[in-house]
Amino acid sequence: MGGNNKVVDKAKTALYIIVVQRENKMSFYVVVSDCLGGRFAVNAKTAREADFVFHFHKSKKARSVEIYRQPFHSTTDEKALIKFYGKGSYWDNVSKEKPDINQKRVE
């Protein structure tokens, strides 16, 4: 369990560092895949709003949830990804090969 906490802390730290640097200039895009296979997105104006949406859907057992920094070109944009959740998701598979992506995982 100790290792998982480090990953969560790094993801939170990365989000809040970005927020401190650009709170007024940045918006976020939260993509949610629900347990029924549907997929939808939410635009968030602040990091706090994005974080709330992220954790709300994670607690409701969504299949996967990702936060992206806008603008971004696709949901496979590694630079725009802030953090993600979801076993078996695209980012879960990418993170197995790229440790820098694994640091953005939230358990």
URJOSUL-V290830 format. One record per residue. N is the residue number from 1. NEAR is the number of other ideal C-beta (glycine too) atoms within 10 Angstrom. D_FIRST is the distance of its C-alpha to the first C-alpha in whole Angstrom. Layout:
n | near | d_first
N | NEAR | D_FIRST
N | NEAR | D_FIRST
This chain:
n | near | d_first
1 | 5 | 0
2 | 5 | 4
3 | 7 | 5
4 | 11 | 5
5 | 10 | 7
6 | 10 | 9
7 | 17 | 10
8 | 14 | 11
9 | 12 | 13
10 | 16 | 15
11 | 22 | 16
12 | 13 | 17
13 | 11 | 19
14 | 15 | 20
15 | 22 | 22
16 | 14 | 23
17 | 10 | 25
18 | 16 | 27
19 | 17 | 28
20 | 9 | 29
21 | 9 | 31
22 | 12 | 32
23 | 12 | 32
24 | 5 | 36
25 | 6 | 36
26 | 16 | 33
27 | 16 | 32
28 | 26 | 29
29 | 19 | 29
30 | 22 | 27
31 | 16 | 27
32 | 22 | 26
33 | 18 | 26
34 | 15 | 26
35 | 9 | 25
36 | 7 | 29
37 | 7 | 29
38 | 10 | 31
39 | 13 | 30
40 | 10 | 31
41 | 13 | 31
42 | 17 | 31
43 | 12 | 32
44 | 20 | 31
45 | 10 | 33
46 | 14 | 30
47 | 21 | 27
48 | 14 | 26
49 | 15 | 28
50 | 25 | 26
51 | 20 | 22
52 | 13 | 24
53 | 19 | 25
54 | 26 | 21
55 | 13 | 19
56 | 14 | 22
57 | 21 | 22
58 | 16 | 19
59 | 8 | 19
60 | 11 | 22
61 | 8 | 20
62 | 18 | 22
63 | 18 | 21
64 | 20 | 21
65 | 24 | 21
66 | 24 | 22
67 | 26 | 24
68 | 23 | 27
69 | 19 | 29
70 | 11 | 32
71 | 9 | 35
72 | 15 | 33
73 | 9 | 35
74 | 7 | 32
75 | 15 | 29
76 | 11 | 28
77 | 12 | 29
78 | 12 | 26
79 | 8 | 28
80 | 18 | 28
81 | 19 | 24
82 | 21 | 22
83 | 23 | 19
84 | 24 | 18
85 | 24 | 16
86 | 18 | 17
87 | 10 | 17
88 | 8 | 20
89 | 17 | 21
90 | 14 | 23
91 | 22 | 21
92 | 16 | 18
93 | 11 | 21
94 | 15 | 22
95 | 18 | 18
96 | 10 | 18
97 | 8 | 21
98 | 12 | 21
99 | 8 | 18
100 | 8 | 20
101 | 17 | 19
102 | 17 | 16
103 | 16 | 15
104 | 22 | 17
105 | 20 | 14
106 | 21 | 13
107 | 12 | 10
